[in-house]
Amino acid sequence: MKKIIIPLLAFVVLVAVVTVGASFYMLNFSLSPDPNRTDLDSAYTRLYQRMPDMKPWVDSMQSHGFLRDTFLNMPSGERHHALYFRSDSAHGRTAVLVHGYKDCAVKFLYLGRMYHRDLGYNVVMPDLHAHGLSEGDAIGMGWNDRLDVKRWTEMAAQTFVDSTHAPNIVVHGVSMGAATTMCLSGEELPAYVTHFVEDCGYTSAWDEFAVQLKEQFSLPAFPLMYSTSLLCRVVNGWSFGEASPMKQVSRCRRPMLFIHGDADTFVPFYMMKQLYDAKTHGYKEQWVTRGAQHACSYSDYPKEYTERVRQFLAKE
């Protein structure tokens, strides 16, 4: 019996040690910020490589002093950054635009241009926690970020005061920014937050990490997802299952537009239907962009994207 028990115990200890070590690795791999996140020159270069026509617009906005920086202290005490710019024709309408995973506001200025130039909105573009010029030690996958974006909507309402029009704010996010947008949508919010646009967001951090664990490492969810989620709870105060845009969307009663490319494999296209079906209260629309890969709906269909958003924002 002893010959069986001792090797068995040794095997169990080995598995436990390997699982704990792998959990720390996965948490660090998934949630550590980009070490070059404050390199805005590189961010602008990436933006211009993807969309060369952005450079003249950015240069013009900067030369006229329209593209500005601001900082806010969040409830956590951390100092967060955002870009913002005003439209004289906005009349209280403001877009709060939320970037994706390990990105920053600069790389999503194409959405800022769309709202400002084409739709006539004021624009606020935050750097999420541990992204860009915002402080933070770990990526939040949109969960705690929802409260930071709520704070940015308050800033927007205060900054773009219009004496003749009430504030009217749309929150629009892409990828992890879309997850953040959906997480925010389930919260108690002021009446001036009127619309949400989610572009290629995931159903939950758990679901997205499980997909990537299988795709990148050919590993099943058990046991690593469970142990890493528990570790995240201990280290960061939230679990992968808790960070659930789908649960939050089920609570949302305000209009939401769902956008997703049917060639998206990074955040699988099937998640869009699950999210759309989860929203059972209030107005909703969905738009499938044919052949579009992850976060490419605007670049593949810029004119239609703009018109879809314009028409959606006219809904109440």
C-alpha positions in Angstrom: 0.0 0.0 0.0 2.8 2.4 0.9 4.4 1.8 -2.5 1.2 3.0 -4.1 0.4 6.0 -1.8 3.8 7.7 -1.8 4.1 7.9 -5.6 0.4 8.9 -5.8 1.0 11.7 -3.3 4.1 12.8 -5.1 2.1 13.0 -8.4 -0.6 15.0 -6.7 2.0 17.5 -5.3 3.7 17.7 -8.7 0.4 18.5 -10.4 -0.5 21.1 -7.8 2.9 22.8 -8.1 2.7 22.8 -11.9 -0.9 24.2 -11.9 0.0 27.0 -9.5 3.0 27.9 -11.5 1.0 27.8 -14.7 -1.7 30.0 -13.1 0.8 32.7 -12.2 2.2 32.5 -15.8 -1.3 32.7 -17.3 -2.3 35.7 -15.1 0.9 37.5 -15.9 0.6 36.7 -19.6 -3.0 37.8 -19.9 -3.2 40.9 -17.6 0.3 42.5 -17.6 0.2 45.9 -19.3 2.2 46.5 -22.5 5.6 47.6 -21.3 5.7 50.2 -24.1 2.2 51.5 -23.4 3.3 55.2 -22.9 5.1 55.3 -26.2 2.6 57.6 -28.0 4.9 58.1 -31.0 4.7 54.4 -31.7 0.9 54.5 -31.2 0.5 57.3 -33.8 2.8 55.4 -36.2 0.6 52.3 -35.8 -2.5 54.4 -36.5 -1.1 55.9 -39.6 0.1 52.5 -40.9 -3.4 51.2 -40.6 -5.1 54.3 -41.8 -2.8 56.7 -43.7 -5.6 59.2 -44.3 -5.7 59.8 -40.5 -2.5 61.8 -40.5 -3.7 65.0 -42.1 -6.8 65.1 -39.8 -4.7 64.5 -36.7 -2.1 67.1 -37.8 -4.8 69.7 -38.3 -6.5 69.0 -35.0 -3.1 69.3 -33.2 -2.0 72.4 -35.0 -5.2 74.2 -34.1 -5.1 73.1 -30.5 -8.3 71.1 -30.8 -6.9 67.7 -29.7 -6.4 68.0 -25.9 -5.3 65.9 -23.0 -6.9 65.7 -19.6 -6.4 63.6 -16.4 -8.9 62.4 -13.8 -8.4 60.8 -10.4 -10.5 57.6 -10.3 -12.2 56.1 -7.2 -9.2 53.8 -6.8 -7.0 56.9 -6.4 -5.2 56.3 -9.7 -4.7 59.0 -12.3 -6.2 58.3 -15.7 -5.7 60.0 -19.0 -8.0 60.8 -21.9 -8.0 62.7 -25.2 -10.9 65.0 -25.8 -12.1 67.5 -28.4 -15.1 69.7 -28.9 -17.6 70.1 -31.8 -19.4 73.4 -32.2 -22.4 71.6 -33.7 -22.6 69.0 -30.9 -25.4 70.7 -28.8 -24.7 68.5 -25.9 -24.1 65.3 -27.9 -20.9 63.5 -26.8 -19.2 60.2 -27.6 -17.1 58.4 -25.0 -15.0 56.0 -27.1 -13.3 53.0 -25.5 -10.2 51.3 -27.0 -9.3 47.6 -27.0 -6.9 45.2 -25.2 -3.4 46.5 -24.8 -4.2 49.5 -27.0 -4.8 53.2 -26.2 -7.0 56.1 -27.2 -4.5 57.2 -29.9 -4.9 54.0 -31.9 -8.7 54.5 -32.1 -8.7 58.2 -33.2 -10.4 57.0 -36.4 -13.5 56.6 -34.3 -13.0 60.0 -32.8 -12.8 61.5 -36.3 -16.0 59.7 -37.3 -17.9 61.1 -34.4 -16.4 64.5 -34.6 -16.2 65.2 -38.3 -19.0 63.0 -39.7 -21.6 63.0 -36.8 -20.9 66.3 -35.1 -20.2 65.0 -31.6 -17.9 66.1 -28.8 -15.5 63.3 -28.1 -13.8 61.9 -25.0 -11.4 59.0 -25.5 -10.0 57.5 -22.2 -7.0 55.3 -21.8 -8.3 52.4 -19.7 -6.7 51.3 -16.5 -3.1 50.1 -17.1 -3.2 51.4 -20.7 -1.7 54.4 -22.5 -1.0 57.2 -20.0 -3.4 55.9 -17.4 -2.0 54.4 -14.2 -2.5 50.8 -13.1 -0.6 47.5 -12.8 -3.0 45.0 -14.3 -5.5 44.9 -17.2 -9.1 44.7 -16.0 -10.8 43.1 -19.1 -13.6 45.7 -18.9 -14.9 44.9 -15.4 -13.6 47.5 -13.0 -13.0 49.6 -16.1 -16.8 50.1 -16.4 -16.7 52.3 -13.3 -13.8 54.3 -14.7 -15.8 54.9 -17.9 -18.8 55.9 -15.8 -16.5 58.6 -14.3 -15.5 59.7 -17.8 -19.2 60.1 -18.8 -19.6 62.4 -15.8 -16.6 64.4 -16.9 -18.1 64.6 -20.4 -21.4 65.9 -19.1 -19.6 68.6 -17.0 -17.1 69.6 -19.7 -19.4 70.0 -22.7 -22.2 72.0 -21.0 -24.6 73.4 -23.5 -27.0 76.1 -22.3 -29.7 75.1 -24.7 -29.4 71.3 -24.8 -29.2 68.6 -22.2 -26.2 66.3 -22.3 -26.7 63.2 -24.5 -23.9 60.7 -24.3 -23.2 57.5 -26.3 -20.6 55.0 -25.1 -18.9 53.1 -28.0 -16.3 50.5 -27.5 -14.3 48.0 -29.6 -13.1 44.6 -28.5 -12.2 44.9 -24.8 -13.6 48.4 -25.0 -16.9 46.8 -26.2 -16.8 44.5 -23.2 -16.3 47.6 -21.0 -19.2 49.3 -22.7 -21.5 46.4 -22.1 -20.3 46.0 -18.5 -21.2 49.7 -18.0 -24.6 49.2 -19.6 -25.9 47.1 -16.7 -25.2 49.8 -14.1 -27.4 52.5 -12.7 -26.6 55.5 -14.9 -27.7 59.1 -15.3 -30.4 59.7 -17.9 -27.9 61.5 -20.1 -26.1 58.2 -21.0 -28.5 57.3 -23.8 -27.0 54.8 -26.2 -24.3 52.0 -26.4 -22.4 50.7 -29.3 -20.4 47.5 -28.9 -18.1 46.4 -31.6 -16.8 42.8 -31.4 -17.0 42.4 -27.6 -16.8 39.1 -25.8 -19.4 37.4 -23.6 -17.1 37.2 -20.5 -13.4 37.2 -19.6 -13.8 33.5 -18.8 -15.1 32.7 -22.3 -12.5 34.8 -24.1 -9.6 33.4 -22.1 -10.9 29.8 -22.6 -10.9 30.4 -26.3 -7.4 31.8 -26.3 -6.1 29.0 -24.0 -7.3 26.4 -26.5 -6.2 28.4 -29.6 -2.7 29.4 -28.4 -1.8 26.6 -26.1 -4.1 23.7 -27.1 -5.2 23.4 -23.4 -8.7 22.7 -22.0 -10.3 25.0 -19.5 -9.8 22.6 -16.6 -7.9 23.0 -14.4 -6.0 26.1 -15.4 -8.9 28.4 -16.0 -10.3 27.6 -12.6 -7.0 28.1 -10.7 -6.1 31.3 -12.6 -9.5 32.8 -12.1 -9.2 32.1 -8.3 -5.7 33.7 -8.4 -7.1 36.7 -10.2 -9.7 37.1 -7.4 -7.0 37.0 -4.8 -4.6 39.3 -6.6 -6.9 41.7 -8.4 -10.2 41.4 -6.6 -12.3 40.0 -9.5 -12.7 36.6 -11.2 -13.0 35.7 -14.9 -16.6 34.7 -14.5 -17.5 37.9 -12.7 -16.3 40.0 -15.6 -19.4 39.2 -17.7 -20.6 41.6 -20.3 -23.4 39.2 -21.1 -24.8 39.3 -17.6 -24.6 43.1 -17.7 -26.3 43.4 -21.1 -29.2 41.4 -19.7 -29.8 44.3 -17.3 -29.5 47.0 -19.9 -32.7 48.9 -20.9 -31.1 51.5 -23.1 -30.6 51.2 -26.9 -27.6 49.1 -28.0 -26.0 48.5 -31.4 -24.1 45.2 -31.7 -21.4 45.0 -34.5 -19.3 42.0 -35.3 -17.3 40.7 -38.3 -18.3 37.2 -39.3 -14.6 36.3 -40.0 -13.6 37.2 -36.4 -11.8 34.3 -34.7 -10.1 36.2 -31.9 -13.4 37.1 -30.3 -15.4 34.4 -32.0 -18.4 35.6 -34.1 -20.8 33.3 -32.3 -20.5 35.4 -29.2 -22.4 38.2 -30.9 -25.6 36.2 -31.0 -25.3 35.2 -27.4 -24.9 38.9 -26.4 -27.7 40.1 -28.7 -30.1 37.4 -27.3 -29.1 38.3 -23.8 -30.5 41.9 -24.2 -34.2 41.4 -23.6 -35.0 44.9 -22.5 -35.1 48.0 -24.7 -34.2 48.7 -28.3 -31.4 46.8 -30.0 -29.9 46.4 -33.4 -27.2 44.1 -34.9 -25.0 44.5 -37.9 -22.8 41.6 -39.2 -19.9 42.9 -41.3 -19.2 40.2 -44.0 -15.7 39.0 -44.2 -14.4 41.4 -41.5 -11.8 40.0 -39.0 -11.4 41.2 -35.4 -11.9 45.0 -34.9 -11.9 45.6 -38.7 -15.5 46.5 -39.3 -14.8 50.2 -39.6 -11.7 49.9 -41.7 -13.5 47.4 -44.1 -16.8 49.4 -44.2 -16.1 53.0 -43.2 -19.1 54.7 -44.9 -21.6 52.0 -44.0 -20.2 51.9 -40.4 -20.8 55.7 -40.1 -24.3 55.5 -41.5 -25.3 52.6 -39.3 -24.1 54.4 -36.2 -25.8 57.7 -37.4 -29.1 55.9 -37.9 -28.9 54.0 -34.6 -28.2 57.2 -32.6 -31.4 58.7 -34.0 -33.4 55.9 -32.2 -34.8 56.5 -28.7 
